Amino acid sequence: MNNKKRLENRRYITGFDGIRTISVIGVILYHLFPNIMHGGYLGVPIFFAVSGYLITDLLRQEWLQTETIDVKGFYIRRMKRLYPGLVAMLITSSAYIVFFQKDLLNNLRSVVASSVLYYNNWWQIFRGFSYFDRFTTQSPFTHIWSLAVEAQNYLIWPLLFIILKKYVKHSGKIFGIIMALAMGSGILMAVLYTPGADPTRVYYGTDTRLFSILMGSGLAFVWPSFRLKEEIPIKAKNLLNGVGIASLVILVCSFLFLADHLAFVYYGGMFIVSIFATILVAVTAHPGADLNRWLTNPVFTWFGKRSYGIYLYQFPVMIFYEAKIQNLSDHIFLHSLIEIALILGISELSYRFIEKPLGKFYYQYTWFAIKDFFRKPWLTIPKVTALISVVFTCFALFALAVAPSNEITAEQQQLQENIAANKKQAEQRKAEEKAKNEGKTTDSNNQTNVAPETNFDLTEAESKKAKNMEVTAFGDSVILDASAGLQEIFPKMIVDGEVGRQLYTSTPNIEKLDKEKLLKDNVLVGLGTNGSFTEAQFDEFMTAIGSNRKVFWINVRVPTRRWQNEVNTMLETMKKKYKNLVVIDWYGYSNEHEEWFYEDRVHPNVDGQVKYSSFIAKQIVEK
């Protein structure tokens, strides 16, 4: 009875559907167009703020009416809300994987277990997975980390709420404690963040992301929806509207400009965004302001109610669809529109036939429902849905049964070992050159007199010229993959490569090489495999190299990633801007030769490495 009364007294704030819509659109566009919607990932802390406010506001209503919290009932309500959609997504995705994308079977049992039990964020952290590595085979379940953060909060929050209400009591003091915890979480993010390093730990960690939820929770203690009055002075209404619009504009701007690699994001930027998200929630919740009405329309209502399903299915659809496209970047907008249509269509089916019916289902009457189920005619929506669910579940169980753990293919093993060996050789060569520059060793020309063991496609004159050229090769895993061949052709070559390297993090590395006298007059660059870059980032990088050096930049062949053409177009544009820049068209030379590549279609295999090294060497010695 008390629970029924609590639900009856609840005011549904329709504008929150508008906030959810803006948030989920930001997240999807961030994944589809990361170089346009730079900060779309910030839709997640907005989700967190809304969630924290709504949950705490409901708990406050329940406490006022009963002076206690039905913790078991709270957990059941959360499970009924979250589990149907999540389990359905896991089942359908697993069934798809076992038939159409077997390369994703690896560790499927661990992924599903961590998702269902809501520790996926920590599982990904401890396994060393990166949210920001755009190149390696991405999991269709990567995004579950945020649901894990929310669920871990749901597990603890009602218990903490009871303690605060019993022993602190005063809402103002409780608000202060919650804000102190939020600040602690934000400070921890800043402390644990390392500039230039992968920020996945602080991005995924419950301890470093909880501040957004806590801000929403704290707001519910000083701004409860059930105490806000519709009739307020016109000046107060105008103030609320102005603050709300300003917050919304700031959030939209952060979506467009606050890129995930900026140190500011982790040194308080995301915390500030969460503050504005909380302000937006506060104004939208107030019945005296107009923002709730402005954010309420049929489109926002549709998206808002299905935002959970849209978030759930975005990654599986993108990963599954893009894996089947041969040249994704050739028609990027068309493919993106198809992906969006698939996400929205599947989300509608999930909402209509799974989330909504099971969210309202009374599980204590399951046995009666089963008996009634068999009494009804077979051609009914519930029976068809149930039959389809059973079939998909059987396929998913089969996928879980056959899924290997920590398995890598022979090609993957070969590639990893080759990159590791080449990196070790490159580091040794750098150490020798650095010691020579410091006067600790004398220069030896023995290397230049050794004939290449590999049969490279070079003339005798080209090979002779290459032996005497000093070159610094700087790049990512593709450079490392072929560096042994390049160093065989250019014995004096210095190689500096890192797996997953991006242009926007590379300028300090170039400056370090220059300081150590390891940056030669000829610089070979291989960047762009892991993501595109802006003209400003390119300019900064070229400035660090200097106009007195010749730069040879290898364009990219990444047919399964949406940034391939963007990177190559940018390089052609920059070639006109910089007289010391030569673009080596590896894409044009290799694109029709799938046999030159490993299964990822990006890294040259053993034969491809010879072609890669020969082609690049010819371009360098001819200039």
GULUM-394623 format. One record per residue (C-alpha): x, y, z. Coordinates in pm, whole numbers, padded with zeros to 5 digits, always signed. Example, Ala and Ser with C-alpha at 12.3 -4.5 7.8 and 13.67 -1.06 7.14 Angstrom:
<sites>
+01230-00450+00780
+01367-00106+00714
</sites>
This chain:
<sites>
+00000+00000+00000
+00280+00242+00092
+00466+00161-00228
+00148+00218-00427
+00094+00554-00259
+00454+00654-00329
+00414+00576-00696
+00080+00758-00718
+00229+01074-00570
+00521+01077-00807
+00526+01361-01061
+00659+01238-01395
+00897+01505-01523
+00857+01484-01898
+01150+01718-01966
+01387+01449-01841
+01307+01258-02159
+01442+01558-02347
+01764+01551-02143
+01799+01178-02204
+01746+01236-02577
+02020+01498-02595
+02252+01272-02396
+02200+00956-02602
+02228+01148-02932
+02559+01291-02809
+02690+00944-02721
+02587+00787-03054
+02728+01073-03264
+03051+01057-03062
+03092+00695-03166
+02990+00758-03528
+03159+01096-03584
+03424+01142-03310
+03590+01425-03500
+03269+01625-03516
+03105+01536-03186
+03433+01548-02993
+03271+01549-02650
+02961+01336-02707
+03087+01090-02445
+02981+01355-02191
+02625+01238-02242
+02710+00967-01987
+02766+01202-01688
+02440+01375-01782
+02266+01036-01766
+02433+00982-01429
+02310+01314-01291
+01951+01247-01399
+01965+00896-01254
+02108+01015-00921
+01837+01279-00886
+01543+01056-00978
+01646+00764-00756
+01713+00983-00454
+01398+01187-00508
+01192+00866-00504
+01370+00744-00192
+01294+01074-00021
+00924+01040-00105
+00921+00687+00031
+01097+00796+00351
+00851+01082+00408
+00556+00845+00376
+00691+00542+00565
+01000+00663+00757
+01186+00367+00614
+01309+00230+00283
+01201-00101+00137
+01553-00196+00028
+01445-00529-00118
+01168-00357-00313
+01418-00100-00437
+01650-00369-00569
+01362-00554-00735
+01241-00237-00908
+01591-00166-01039
+01633-00521-01165
+01295-00513-01339
+01396-00187-01505
+01748-00286-01612
+01769-00661-01654
+01515-00736-01930
+01679-00508-02186
+02034-00598-02082
+01977-00975-02085
+01794-00952-02420
+02086-00759-02570
+02339-01010-02435
+02139-01306-02566
+02079-01166-02917
+02438-01043-02949
+02583-01376-02834
+02359-01562-03078
+02472-01336-03361
+02840-01377-03268
+02836-01757-03273
+02705-01761-03631
+02833-01447-03799
+03134-01308-03608
+03319-01589-03437
+03627-01373-03374
+03428-01209-03091
+03365-01539-02911
+03688-01502-02717
+03619-01442-02345
+03244-01421-02410
+03159-01601-02085
+03360-01351-01880
+03207-01058-02067
+02852-01183-02008
+02918-01265-01642
+03073-00924-01574
+02780-00755-01751
+02504-00947-01573
+02672-00906-01234
+02759-00541-01306
+03133-00541-01251
+03215-00498-01619
+03396-00167-01569
+03646-00323-01326
+03677-00635-01540
+03780-00421-01837
+04024-00221-01622
+04195-00528-01477
+04215-00694-01819
+04391-00387-01958
+04126-00303-02217
+04115+00051-02348
+03801+00252-02420
+04007+00487-02637
+04186+00235-02859
+03987+00282-03179
+04179+00031-03386
+04194-00303-03206
+03896-00535-03237
+03632-00365-03026
+03386-00559-02815
+03014-00503-02872
+02987-00490-02493
+03244-00218-02422
+02975+00035-02325
+02838-00182-02042
+03095-00019-01812
+02858+00273-01745
+02570+00043-01646
+02808-00126-01403
+02892+00210-01242
+02522+00290-01200
+02435-00056-01066
+02718-00044-00811
+02576+00286-00691
+02226+00133-00672
+02363-00147-00456
+02508+00087-00194
+02298+00402-00215
+01970+00295-00041
+02171+00164+00255
+02375+00485+00273
+02053+00685+00237
+01904+00515+00543
+02217+00582+00747
+02221+00949+00648
+01851+00997+00727
+01876+00824+01063
+02195+00977+01193
+02245+01306+01008
+01878+01385+00940
+01913+01747+00829
+01891+01772+00450
+02141+02057+00430
+02403+01859+00619
+02336+01550+00409
+02378+01762+00097
+02714+01882+00230
+02833+01527+00294
+02728+01411-00052
+02898+01706-00218
+03215+01634-00020
+03206+01275-00150
+03152+01406-00504
+03450+01638-00471
+03657+01349-00338
+03566+01143-00645
+03655+01432-00879
+03987+01491-00701
+04067+01119-00724
+04012+01134-01100
+04263+01419-01124
+04516+01242-00899
+04502+00909-01083
+04508+01065-01430
+04846+01064-01604
+04884+01314-01892
+04973+01143-02219
+04876+00799-02088
+04558+00604-02164
+04289+00745-01930
+04073+00430-01926
+04132+00368-01553
+03986+00701-01448
+03723+00692-01723
+03587+00351-01615
+03646+00354-01240
+03341+00373-01015
+03546+00570-00764
+03646+00829-01024
+03307+00858-01199
+03067+00855-00907
+03068+01235-00869
+02810+01282-01146
+02561+01049-00975
+02635+01200-00634
+02564+01551-00761
+02221+01440-00878
+02161+01260-00549
+02268+01563-00348
+02036+01786-00550
+01737+01575-00444
+01798+01672-00080
+01784+02048-00139
+01562+02054-00448
+01304+01772-00404
+01049+01761-00686
+00754+01724-00446
+00829+02057-00275
+00878+02270-00583
+00589+02508-00650
+00446+02586-00990
+00347+02941-00896
+00663+03148-00855
+00745+03520-00916
+00815+03614-01276
+01170+03721-01186
+01238+03377-01037
+01092+03211-01349
+01311+03422-01578
+01619+03347-01365
+01550+02973-01375
+01490+02980-01749
+01809+03177-01811
+02021+02950-01595
+01868+02640-01755
+01925+02762-02111
+02281+02867-02027
+02352+02522-01881
+02207+02351-02187
+02415+02567-02423
+02733+02493-02223
+02661+02120-02233
+02601+02125-02609
+02924+02320-02658
+03110+02065-02446
+02971+01793-02674
+03123+01972-02972
+03460+02082-02835
+03568+01891-02523
+03764+01603-02680
+03836+01298-02466
+04216+01330-02492
+04232+01676-02334
+04393+01677-01990
+04141+01942-01880
+03864+01679-01899
+04023+01478-01619
+04158+01775-01424
+03810+01906-01348
+03646+01942-01689
+03415+01644-01650
+03338+01757-01294
+03235+02101-01424
+03022+01943-01696
+02849+01738-01426
+02774+02058-01232
+02603+02210-01536
+02419+01881-01596
+02291+01895-01238
+02182+02256-01284
+01995+02153-01600
+01825+01874-01406
+01729+02119-01129
+01570+02371-01365
+01391+02100-01566
+01250+01950-01246
+01104+02283-01133
+00737+02316-01239
+00765+02696-01222
+01024+02711-01501
+00951+02668-01870
+01240+02436-01949
+01041+02122-01871
+00781+02228-02128
+01046+02326-02384
+01212+01986-02353
+00881+01803-02392
+00767+01701-02737
+00670+01372-02908
+01016+01319-03056
+01199+01371-02726
+00941+01158-02546
+00994+00874-02794
+01374+00891-02768
+01372+00943-02392
+01159+00639-02318
+01377+00425-02542
+01709+00583-02446
+01811+00281-02237
+01758+00044-02530
+01925+00285-02772
+02228+00299-02545
+02232-00081-02507
+02218-00162-02878
+02438+00115-03020
+02767-00070-02979
+02652-00416-03095
+02496-00266-03407
+02802-00056-03490
+03052-00338-03429
+02852-00605-03613
+02758-00384-03908
+03098-00225-03965
+03275-00563-03953
+03082-00666-04266
+03160-00353-04468
+03465-00381-04691
+03542-00009-04728
+03354+00171-04455
+03500+00516-04514
+03396+00527-04882
+03032+00599-04792
+03058+00701-04429
+02737+00902-04402
+02527+00638-04576
+02660+00364-04349
+02607+00584-04043
+02244+00646-04140
+02191+00273-04180
+02346+00210-03838
+02126+00475-03675
+01816+00323-03839
+01912-00024-03715
+01976+00104-03362
+01643+00285-03344
+01450-00006-03498
+01597-00268-03267
+01551-00038-02967
+01183+00004-03054
+01137-00374-03069
+01320-00413-02738
+01109-00144-02570
+00778-00268-02707
+00819-00644-02664
+01074-00685-02382
+01146-00384-02162
+00792-00254-02124
+00607-00588-02072
+00870-00739-01838
+00916-00411-01653
+00549-00423-01550
+00533-00798-01497
+00464-00928-01143
+00709-01216-01112
+00533-01364-00808
+00256-01464-01047
+00492-01634-01293
+00331-01978-01254
-00017-01842-01325
+00120-01653-01625
+00275-01972-01762
-00053-02164-01731
-00243-01878-01893
+00022-01863-02165
-00049-02219-02279
-00426-02165-02279
-00404-01885-02537
-00393-01941-02916
-00046-01992-03061
-00053-01703-03305
-00037-01427-03045
+00234-01168-02991
+00337-01302-02646
+00378-01657-02779
+00568-01552-03092
+00794-01332-02876
+00849-01618-02633
+00932-01864-02913
+01184-01626-03069
+01335-01564-02724
+01376-01937-02661
+01549-01990-02996
+01789-01701-02942
+01857-01816-02586
+01954-02164-02709
+02194-02012-02961
+02338-01782-02692
+02390-02075-02453
+02568-02260-02730
+02789-01954-02788
+02877-01941-02417
+02953-02314-02416
+03197-02301-02708
+03352-01960-02634
+03729-01986-02571
+03915-01791-02303
+04216-01571-02377
+04263-01727-02719
+04451-01560-03000
+04487-01685-03355
+04817-01793-03508
+04825-01472-03716
+04758-01256-03410
+05034-01437-03222
+05275-01386-03511
+05189-01016-03536
+05226-00958-03163
+05560-01140-03148
+05688-00955-03454
+05595-00615-03312
+05752-00701-02974
+06077-00820-03135
+06096-00517-03364
+06032-00279-03076
+06311-00439-02877
+06547-00404-03174
+06439-00043-03225
+06500+00045-02860
+06845-00113-02876
+06930+00090-03185
+06810+00410-03016
+07022+00335-02710
+07331+00283-02926
+07273+00608-03114
+07212+00799-02792
+07533+00662-02642
+07725+00766-02955
+07579+01118-02934
+07692+01139-02572
+08044+01028-02667
+08022+00697-02482
+08081+00487-02795
+08239+00541-03133
+08050+00526-03460
+08070+00197-03641
+08002+00158-04010
+07981-00220-04000
+07606-00210-04037
+07621-00013-04357
+07850-00268-04521
+07617-00562-04463
+07407-00656-04765
+07031-00691-04696
+06930-01053-04642
+06578-00991-04773
+06520-00956-05147
+06384-00601-05153
+06267-00450-05479
+06546-00191-05497
+06817-00120-05749
+07182-00139-05645
+07205+00241-05657
+06895+00280-05439
+07027+00031-05184
+07363+00207-05171
+07201+00546-05117
+06971+00407-04847
+07265+00264-04650
+07412+00608-04600
+07090+00795-04523
+07004+00894-04170
+06632+00855-04109
+06409+00870-03802
+06092+00662-03833
+05813+00768-03599
+05475+00601-03581
+05238+00338-03452
+05212-00041-03469
+05225-00046-03851
+05570+00114-03845
+05678-00132-03577
+05540-00425-03774
+05767-00342-04071
+06057-00174-03890
+06294-00472-03923
+06275-00449-04301
+06311-00071-04297
+06618-00090-04073
+06765-00356-04299
+06739-00114-04592
+06836+00192-04382
+07096+00065-04132
+07126+00411-03977
+06749+00441-03918
+06615+00527-03572
+06271+00382-03504
+06034+00519-03239
+05702+00335-03246
+05419+00269-03002
+05111+00052-03040
+04798+00268-03049
+04990+00595-03092
+04789+00899-03203
+04908+01227-03351
+04761+01441-03072
+04990+01277-02811
+05303+01272-03028
+05449+01622-03016
+05625+01573-02678
+05783+01253-02814
+05918+01438-03117
+06058+01712-02893
+06227+01449-02677
+06386+01283-02981
+06512+01623-03098
+06659+01698-02757
+06839+01362-02754
+06970+01425-03110
+06777+01125-03239
+06562+01326-03479
+06747+01307-03810
+06721+01526-04117
+06484+01278-04281
+06175+01192-04076
+05944+00907-04176
+05600+00934-04012
+05335+00664-03991
+05039+00804-03794
+04666+00792-03860
+04599+00420-03823
+04432+00473-03485
+04233+00785-03561
+04224+01111-03751
+04354+01450-03645
+04286+01819-03685
+04488+02069-03885
+04591+02240-03561
+04728+01913-03423
+04911+01851-03750
+05061+02201-03742
+05184+02155-03387
+05349+01828-03482
+05517+01972-03792
+05640+02273-03594
+05806+02037-03348
+05985+01859-03634
+06096+02186-03790
+06097+02319-04144
+06463+02227-04195
+06385+01854-04202
+06234+01650-04481
+05916+01473-04369
+05791+01159-04543
+05438+01075-04424
+05285+00736-04506
+04912+00755-04564
+04689+00485-04418
+04502+00177-04526
+04236+00108-04262
+03937-00017-04464
+03737-00122-04159
+03758+00215-03985
+03564+00528-04068
+03858+00770-04053
+04070+00621-04335
+03964+00865-04608
+03957+01157-04366
+04321+01099-04271
+04436+01058-04631
+04244+01366-04747
+04398+01570-04466
+04748+01456-04568
+04688+01561-04929
+04574+01902-04805
+04875+01940-04576
+05111+01846-04859
+05015+02172-05030
+05076+02367-04710
+05421+02227-04619
+05701+02232-04878
+05908+01987-04673
+05627+01728-04664
+05611+01428-04898
+05307+01199-04874
+05383+00834-04953
+05072+00677-05105
+05081+00335-04940
+04701+00322-04961
+04698+00359-05339
+04982+00109-05384
+04846-00162-05154
+04469-00128-05149
+04403-00396-05412
+04636-00648-05247
+04454-00812-04956
+04714-01091-04968
+04976-00850-04830
+04797-00811-04496
+04714-00999-04180
+04349-01072-04106
+04303-00722-03962
+04359-00588-04317
+04590-00315-04184
+04923-00462-04070
+05143-00602-04349
+05214-00974-04319
+05554-01128-04397
+05518-01074-04772
+05350-00739-04719
+05636-00616-04502
+05876-00662-04793
+05641-00469-05023
+05588-00199-04758
+05960-00151-04688
+06057-00158-05057
+05788+00089-05162
+05863+00335-04882
+06241+00311-04936
+06199+00391-05305
+05994+00702-05222
+06256+00823-04975
+06569+00769-05183
+06413+00919-05497
+06333+01253-05330
</sites>
